[in-house]
Amino acid sequence: ARERGACSPLRVPCGRGAAAGPLAVAVVAPGAGVFANAAAYGDLGKRPGFRVEVLGEARAPYDRYPPWFSGGCAGPNLDAFAKELLERGSVQRSDCCVFGSRGGQVVLPRIWQALGNAAPPAVVINGGCAMALPKPVEWPDRAATFLVMGGQDTFRGKMTCEEHLADAKGRVPVGNGSTAILYINEMTHMPQASLFAAVLPHMLHALSAWRRAGAGPPLEDFAQVLAAIAADGNWTGRLLYTRGPGVWKDVPIDGASAEARKRPRTANLAALGGA
C-alpha cells in the first residue's frame, strides 16, 4: 500500500491477521532501503498478521537534510516531511514504524518530539537516532525501539565496533526500559537482504509485545531473532536489550560456529535470561 500524495516505488500487499487485526507497519521510505530491500518488505506484507504501508518516497525533493545539518537545506526537507506525516495522522495510525539512515536521524526525532510516549514502536536501521546529531534527541522514556546497527556501516566513522555500539547504547535514556540493539559486525549501511528479511518480522513482533502494558522484555521474540540470524549465515555480533530502565542484557552472536547454527530455541532463550 502507499499513502496518497506521497508516492512510493514499492507496493506491498496487505496481510491478514488474527481477530485483533494485522500489525500495521509503516515504512518511512527515505533511508529505509525501499529499493535495495524491496523483497524484504514485500515478503513481510505477504505474511499473515502484517499490513505494510510505505510512507513517502526515497529520492523525492524532500529527501534531504534540514538546515541544522551540514549541507542541509531550508526546504522541502525531511523535517518538513515528518511534520506532514504527523499532520496527516499517518504515523499515529501505525502499530510499528521502520526508519533507516537519515530517516532515523531526522524523521524519527521529530515524531518523538511531537508524540512523546504515544509514538509507535520503531525499528531503526543504522541507529540514526542514537548518534551525535546537531540537535539533542528527545527520546521518550516509554519508547519501544529496536536499533539495527552494523560494524561495516559508514555511520561508524572512525570508531571501533565496540566504541560504535557503546556510543549508541550510551545515548539511550537511563529511564528507558524498552530498547534493543542488534549489532552485526558484518552488516553494511544497507543491511544485507537475506539478513534483514530474516530478522525484520521477529523484531516487529518483539516491539509489539514490548509495547503492551505491563509486558516485560519479549524474550521469545528475541530468541526467534537469534535463531533467524543463525539460520541465515555466518553472522557475528551482539544482541542487547534493556531488562528495565538502565539495566542491559548482552548476548553474543557467533554464527560462524556449527554449534551456534544448530542451537535450539530453548538455548537461545536461556542465553537471553528466560526459562
Secondary structure, 3 states (H helix, E strand, C coil): CECCCCCCCCCCCCCCCCCCCCEEEEEECCCCCCCCCHHHHHHHHHCCCEEEEEECCCCCCCCCCCCCCCCCCCCCCHHHHHHHHHHHCCCCCCCEEEEECHHHHHHHHHHHHHHHHHCCCEEEECCHHHCCCCCCCCCCCCCCEEEEEEEECHHHCCCCHHHHHHHHHHCCCCCCCCEEEEEEEEEECCCCHHHHHHHHHHHHHHHHHHHCCCCCCCHHHHHHHHHHHHHHCCCEEEEEEEEECCEEEEEEEECCCHHHHHCCHHHHHHHCCCC
